[in-house]
Amino acid sequence: MNMDVNAVRSSIRGKHWFNVLTQNFEAIDTGIASLHVANGQLDGMEISVLSIVADEHNLYPRARQGEVGLLEGWSLALAVNQIIQADRELEKKRGIVCIVDVPSQAYGRREEVFGIHQALAGAVDSYARARLAGHPLVSLLVGKSMSGAFLAHGYQANRILALNDQGVMVHAMGKESAARVTLRTVDELESLAANIPPMAYDIESYNSLGLLSNLLNVSNADEPTDEDIEYIQQALKNAFEDITLSGVNDLKHRLDAENRSMSKRVRELLREQWT
């Protein structure tokens, strides 16, 4: 794939939300500048907050705009593993918050040769094991949540929250890439998306698929006010409480939305055939 290294414009939204939500937290050295981790408390509850941010000096050029690449995938896996190990003897596990603002996984020849699929799978595995071990896991989508980057960082959460803002988008690939792959124009894709929710990029359409737990309205997604920050902190607290009260650490609740009824039915039919 011939892609301009600078074709994806980096966002500072994820970094900004990480900073405002981790004031007075303990910063953890992750070994790379593109992964921020901090430990602290949310209303008395121990939590760890993780965010992938842009690093213009990243060793891999394809991962300089906030993409999740080789270093990010393995470093996420290590960071989450350390959380699991640190709490393994505790009855009450700390909560984990994923701040998500990732434009894509890193596309490059070196990434493919060195096994980016394994790096991102390592991150997915660590997040899933943390959830199954009893760590309540909440993702907060504040910007782009695209492709394999979102699958590696955020998608395994018990609850996914998102800012109700046009800058928050979820999809398998960017519009221009999707247009090339489907041999359509961007305008044609947008016309289809108006009637086919899975093809849309806006967060309202994604919400209809049943994967979000809540859409959060803030006054300014780029420069949150004190009221916005307090509101998001309360939303995170509510999500953690909901996870704890449910006593469930799987993701079956995602199939309950109206637009997921056929997905649920297919699973039922397959289960009948395989049992």
HELIX and SHEET records of a PDB file:
HELIX    1   1 ARG A   13  LEU A   21  1                                   9    
HELIX    2   2 PRO A   61  ALA A   63  5                                   3    
HELIX    3   3 LEU A   70  ALA A   86  1                                  17    
HELIX    4   4 ARG A  109  VAL A  113  1                                   5    
HELIX    5   5 ILE A  116  LEU A  132  1                                  17    
HELIX    6   6 SER A  147  ALA A  152  1                                   6    
HELIX    7   7 LYS A  175  THR A  182  1                                   8    
HELIX    8   8 VAL A  186  ALA A  193  1                                   8    
HELIX    9   9 PRO A  197  MET A  199  5                                   3    
HELIX   10  10 ILE A  203  ASN A  207  1                                   5    
HELIX   11  11 ASP A  226  SER A  246  1                                  21    
HELIX   12  12 LYS A  252  ASP A  256  5                                   5    
HELIX   13  13 GLU A  258  ARG A  260  5                                   3    
HELIX   14  14 SER A  261  TRP A  274  1                                  14    
SHEET    1   A 7 GLU A  26  ILE A  28  0                                        
SHEET    2   A 7 LEU A  35  LEU A  42 -1                                        
SHEET    3   A 7 MET A  45  ILE A  52 -1                                        
SHEET    4   A 7 GLY A  95  VAL A 102  1                                        
SHEET    5   A 7 LEU A 137  MET A 146  1                                        
SHEET    6   A 7 ARG A 159  LEU A 163  1                                        
SHEET    7   A 7 ASN A 214  LEU A 216  1                                        
SHEET    1   B 6 GLU A  26  ILE A  28  0                                        
SHEET    2   B 6 LEU A  35  LEU A  42 -1                                        
SHEET    3   B 6 MET A  45  ILE A  52 -1                                        
SHEET    4   B 6 GLY A  95  VAL A 102  1                                        
SHEET    5   B 6 LEU A 137  MET A 146  1                                        
SHEET    6   B 6 MET A 169  HIS A 171  1                                        
END                                                                             
